[in-house]
Amino acid sequence: MTTTSKDFYRILGIPEDADRDQIKKAYRKLAKEYHPDANPGDEKAQERFQEIGEAYAVLSDPEKRKQYDRMRRMESFGFGRGAGGAGARGYGRGGAPGAGQPQGGFSFDDLGGLGGLGDLFSTIFDRSRADGPTQQARGTRARGQDVELQVEISFRIAARGGKISLSVPVTEECATCQGSGAQPGTALNRCEECSGSGTVSFGQGGFAVKRPCPACMGRGRVPDSPCSICRGVGQVRQTRKLEVKVPAGVETGSRLKVSGQGERGPGGGPPGDLILVFKVKPHHFFRRDGLDVHCTVPINLAQAVLGSRIKVRTVEGKHVVLRVPAGTQSGTRFRIRGQGVTRNGRTGDQYVEVKVEVPESLTSEAEEHFRAFTEAAELRH
């Protein structure tokens, strides 16, 4: 069997029947390991990071994965093999066949009549910066990437909702050069490596795969003088300040989409979204169970025996007075209605468990009085 030029299952290290969670877990682990920020100057790590992103883009989308699997099955039946047997097809700049290379096989562009598979794969493999020239030629602009951010919030914010301030790291188009990579006032020349197309193609296993041109980073043009701010990259790393309203009732792992606050699209394209993943800080006093909150309050022996009124803190930070009847046993629970977690218009209750604390030691006078009490109450000891 002739293999496809990219085995996405092998790249992510997952079986072909992997479910969505397995795919996401594998991607996150590998993306963290090979991220350019963690491997500065390592070109192999950068190429590996791009492969991981391509694999995840296809396998995480049910429709794209279905068509990718269909492509693999087509290969198993002989599609993509040259007349003289399976062989790699060589491509040079701009995707033209290299001189002296076998002419068997086909590229993804040859699949236009097979339910749009050719167009699908060409857009999948060019979905990063290579989309710029391609989509502009079609009169469209690429959407910016979504940004996922884990946010730690307090127990009170999680229970009742509220506003939080965020610092969101994003990669955005350089405002100085408008994403061109050129110092303002200097010229941009057509990239010789890709002949201005922004992409280069290579062949493997009878298929041609397009990739962003490494010389011009998918823009199709190279600057005479690189921008002094972004150093010719066309993008800068920035921190965006935001204030976000957290809905009441979120839990650890809850996700919130903030539309249009992701990375800006290249060439003025629409921005992506900001995806917040919440982590609730544990509280020293409250515990949560669904919409209810629980807490434990210590009381002394006299309060338990004779009864008392105690102040109990609520999630809101206020206090309510709770009546403890005489003869209350340690472990008794009391309910305060409407002081729990709010979600979708419903609010739970607060449960207060009292814990009777026994003094560890007594003065001689206190011990004498206590012995008199036990005798009067006919308590055995």
C-alpha positions in Angstrom: 0.0 0.0 0.0 1.3 3.5 -0.9 1.0 5.7 2.1 -0.4 9.3 2.1 2.2 12.1 2.3 1.0 12.8 5.8 -0.1 10.1 8.2 -1.9 12.3 10.7 -2.6 9.4 13.1 1.1 8.6 13.2 2.0 12.3 13.7 -0.2 12.5 16.8 0.7 9.0 17.9 -2.9 7.8 18.2 -4.8 4.8 16.8 -7.1 5.3 13.8 -10.2 4.7 16.0 -9.2 7.4 18.5 -12.1 9.4 19.9 -12.2 13.2 20.1 -10.8 13.4 23.7 -7.8 11.2 22.7 -7.1 13.5 19.7 -7.2 16.6 21.8 -5.1 15.2 24.6 -2.4 14.0 22.2 -2.4 17.4 20.4 -2.1 19.4 23.5 0.8 17.3 24.8 2.8 17.5 21.5 2.0 21.1 20.8 3.4 22.1 24.2 6.5 20.0 23.6 7.3 21.4 20.2 6.0 24.9 20.5 8.4 27.5 18.9 8.5 29.4 22.2 9.8 26.3 24.0 12.3 25.5 21.2 13.8 28.9 20.0 15.8 28.6 16.8 15.0 24.8 16.4 13.8 24.5 12.8 13.0 20.8 13.2 10.8 21.5 16.2 9.0 24.3 14.2 8.3 21.9 11.3 7.1 19.3 13.8 4.8 21.9 15.4 3.3 22.7 12.0 2.7 19.0 11.3 1.0 18.6 14.6 -1.2 21.6 13.9 -2.1 20.2 10.4 -2.9 16.8 11.9 -5.1 18.2 14.6 -6.9 20.6 12.2 -8.1 17.6 10.1 -8.7 14.9 12.8 -10.5 17.2 15.2 -13.1 18.1 12.5 -15.5 15.1 12.0 -16.2 16.0 8.3 -12.6 16.7 7.4 -11.5 13.5 9.2 -14.1 11.5 7.3 -12.9 12.8 4.0 -9.2 12.3 5.0 -10.0 8.6 5.9 -11.7 8.4 2.5 -8.5 9.6 0.8 -6.5 6.9 2.7 -8.9 4.2 1.5 -8.6 5.5 -2.1 -4.8 5.0 -1.9 -5.3 1.4 -0.7 -7.2 0.7 -4.0 -4.4 2.0 -6.2 -5.2 5.7 -6.6 -2.2 8.0 -6.6 0.2 5.4 -8.1 2.2 6.0 -11.3 1.8 3.9 -14.4 5.0 2.1 -13.6 4.1 1.5 -9.9 4.0 3.7 -6.8 6.6 6.5 -6.8 7.1 9.9 -5.4 6.4 12.9 -7.6 9.0 15.7 -7.4 8.0 19.3 -7.3 10.0 22.5 -7.3 9.1 26.1 -6.8 5.5 27.0 -7.1 4.5 23.4 -7.4 5.9 22.7 -10.9 7.1 19.1 -11.6 10.9 18.8 -11.2 12.9 18.0 -14.3 13.4 14.3 -14.9 10.9 13.3 -12.2 8.3 10.6 -12.7 5.0 12.0 -14.0 2.8 9.4 -12.3 0.7 10.2 -9.3 -1.5 13.2 -8.7 -1.8 16.2 -6.4 -4.8 17.2 -4.2 -5.7 19.6 -7.0 -6.4 16.6 -9.2 -9.3 15.6 -7.0 -11.7 18.4 -7.8 -14.2 15.9 -9.3 -14.3 13.7 -6.2 -16.7 15.6 -4.0 -14.4 18.6 -3.5 -11.6 16.6 -1.9 -9.0 18.4 -3.8 -10.2 21.8 -2.7 -10.6 20.5 0.9 -7.0 19.3 1.2 -5.5 22.3 -0.5 -7.2 24.5 2.1 -6.4 22.2 5.0 -2.7 22.2 4.3 -2.6 26.0 3.6 -4.8 27.1 6.5 -2.1 29.2 8.2 -0.3 32.1 6.5 -0.4 30.4 3.1 -4.1 31.2 3.2 -3.3 34.9 2.7 -2.5 35.0 -1.0 -4.8 32.1 -1.8 -7.9 33.6 -0.1 -7.2 37.1 -1.3 -7.3 35.7 -4.8 -10.8 34.4 -4.0 -11.8 37.7 -2.5 -12.0 36.4 1.1 -9.8 36.9 4.1 -8.6 34.4 6.6 -10.2 34.3 10.1 -7.8 34.8 13.1 -7.0 31.9 15.4 -8.9 31.2 18.6 -7.1 31.8 21.9 -7.6 29.4 24.8 -6.8 30.7 28.2 -7.1 29.0 31.7 -8.4 31.4 34.3 -8.4 30.9 38.0 -11.4 32.5 39.8 -12.5 32.8 43.4 -15.2 30.5 44.9 -17.5 33.5 45.3 -17.2 34.6 41.6 -17.9 31.0 40.6 -21.0 30.7 42.8 -22.6 34.1 42.2 -20.9 35.5 39.0 -19.0 38.7 38.6 -16.4 40.6 36.6 -12.8 39.7 36.3 -9.8 41.5 34.6 -7.6 39.5 32.2 -4.3 39.8 30.5 -4.6 37.8 27.2 -1.3 37.0 25.3 -2.0 37.2 21.5 0.0 37.2 18.3 -1.2 40.1 16.1 -0.4 41.7 12.8 2.4 44.2 13.3 0.9 47.7 13.3 4.1 49.3 12.0 4.4 47.4 8.8 0.7 46.3 8.5 1.8 42.6 8.4 4.1 43.0 5.4 7.3 42.5 7.3 8.9 45.5 5.5 10.2 48.7 7.1 7.7 51.5 6.2 8.8 53.2 2.9 10.8 50.2 1.7 10.0 47.9 -1.2 8.6 44.4 -1.3 9.8 42.0 -3.9 8.4 38.8 -5.3 9.7 35.8 -3.5 12.0 33.8 -5.8 11.5 30.6 -3.8 7.8 30.3 -4.5 7.5 32.6 -7.5 5.2 34.8 -5.5 2.5 32.1 -4.8 3.2 32.0 -1.0 3.3 28.2 -1.2 5.7 25.4 -2.2 4.8 21.8 -3.0 6.6 18.6 -2.4 5.7 15.1 -3.5 5.6 11.9 -1.5 3.9 8.6 -2.1 2.2 9.8 -5.3 0.8 12.9 -3.7 1.7 16.6 -3.8 1.3 18.6 -0.6 1.4 22.4 -0.4 3.1 24.1 2.5 3.7 27.8 3.3 6.9 29.0 1.7 9.6 29.2 4.4 11.4 32.0 2.6 8.5 34.5 2.6 6.4 32.8 5.4 3.5 32.4 3.0 3.2 36.1 2.0 4.6 35.7 -1.5 6.8 38.7 -1.1 10.0 39.5 0.8 11.1 42.9 2.1 14.2 44.8 1.0 14.5 46.0 4.6 12.9 44.0 7.4 10.6 45.9 9.8 12.5 47.1 12.9 9.6 46.2 15.2 8.7 42.7 14.1 12.0 41.9 12.4 10.4 40.9 9.2 8.0 38.4 10.6 4.9 40.6 10.2 3.5 39.7 13.6 4.2 40.7 17.2 3.4 39.2 20.5 1.2 41.4 22.7 -0.9 41.4 25.8 -4.5 42.5 25.6 -6.3 43.8 28.7 -9.9 42.7 29.1 -12.8 42.8 31.6 -15.0 39.8 31.3 -18.3 39.0 33.1 -18.3 35.5 34.5 -21.8 33.9 34.6 -22.9 32.5 38.0 -22.6 28.8 38.6 -19.4 28.0 36.7 -17.2 25.1 37.8 -13.7 24.0 37.2 -13.5 23.0 33.6 -16.4 25.2 32.5 -15.7 27.1 29.2 -16.8 30.5 28.1 -16.5 31.9 24.6 -15.8 35.6 24.3 -16.5 36.4 20.6 -14.0 38.4 18.6 -11.3 38.6 21.3 -9.0 36.0 19.8 -6.1 36.8 17.4 -6.8 39.1 14.5 -7.1 37.6 11.0 -4.2 38.2 8.6 -4.7 41.0 6.1 -7.6 42.5 8.0 -9.5 39.2 8.3 -12.1 38.7 11.1 -10.7 37.9 14.6 -11.0 34.6 16.3 -12.6 34.0 19.7 -11.2 33.9 23.2 -12.0 30.6 25.0 -11.8 30.8 28.8 -11.4 27.6 30.8 -12.2 28.2 34.4 -10.4 26.8 37.5 -12.1 27.5 40.8 -9.9 28.2 43.8 -10.6 26.0 46.8 -12.2 27.8 49.7 -11.0 27.4 53.3 -14.6 27.5 54.6 -17.1 26.5 51.9 -17.5 23.3 50.0 -19.7 22.9 46.9 -22.1 20.2 46.1 -24.1 21.0 42.9 -26.0 24.2 43.8 -25.6 23.8 47.5 -22.7 24.9 49.7 -21.6 23.3 52.9 -19.5 24.6 55.8 -18.6 23.5 59.3 -18.9 25.8 62.3 -17.3 25.0 65.8 -19.4 25.6 68.9 -18.4 25.1 72.5 -19.9 22.7 75.1 -22.0 25.3 76.8 -23.5 26.4 73.4 -24.4 22.8 72.6 -25.9 22.0 76.0 -27.7 25.3 76.7 -28.4 26.5 73.2 -27.1 29.7 71.5 -27.2 32.1 68.6 -24.2 32.1 66.3 -23.2 34.2 63.3 -22.5 32.2 60.1 -20.8 33.7 57.0 -22.5 33.2 53.6 -21.0 33.1 50.1 -21.9 36.7 49.6 -19.6 37.7 52.4 -22.4 38.7 54.7 -23.4 37.0 58.0 -26.7 35.5 59.1 -27.7 34.6 62.7 -28.4 30.9 63.2 -30.2 29.6 66.2 -28.6 26.5 67.8 -31.2 24.8 70.1 -30.3 23.4 73.5 -29.0 19.8 73.4 -27.6 20.1 69.9 -25.3 17.1 69.1 -22.0 17.4 67.2 -22.6 16.8 63.5 -26.1 18.3 63.4 -26.8 20.1 60.1 -28.8 23.3 59.7 -30.1 24.7 56.4 -30.0 28.4 55.4 -32.3 28.8 52.4 -31.2 30.6 49.2 -27.6 31.1 50.2 -26.0 28.5 47.8 -24.8 28.7 44.2 -26.9 30.5 41.6 -27.2 29.0 38.0 -29.8 29.4 35.3 -32.1 31.3 37.6 -32.0 28.8 40.4 -30.2 29.2 43.8 -29.2 26.4 46.1 -29.0 26.4 49.9 -26.3 26.6 52.5 -25.8 23.7 55.0 -24.1 24.4 58.2 -22.7 21.5 60.3 -21.9 22.2 63.9 -18.9 20.6 65.6 -18.9 20.6 69.4 -15.4 21.3 70.7 -14.4 19.9 74.0 -11.8 21.8 76.0 -8.5 20.0 76.2 -7.7 21.1 79.7 -9.5 22.8 82.7 -8.3 24.8 85.6 -8.7 23.2 89.0 -11.6 25.5 89.8 -13.3 24.8 86.5 -12.7 21.1 86.9 -14.3 21.2 90.4 -17.4 23.0 89.0 -17.6 20.5 86.1 -17.5 17.6 88.4 -20.3 19.1 90.4 -22.3 19.5 87.2 -21.8 15.9 86.2 -23.0 14.7 89.6 -26.1 17.0 89.4 -26.8 15.8 85.9 -26.1 12.2 87.0 -23.5 11.8 84.2 -21.2 8.8 84.4 -17.5 9.2 83.9 
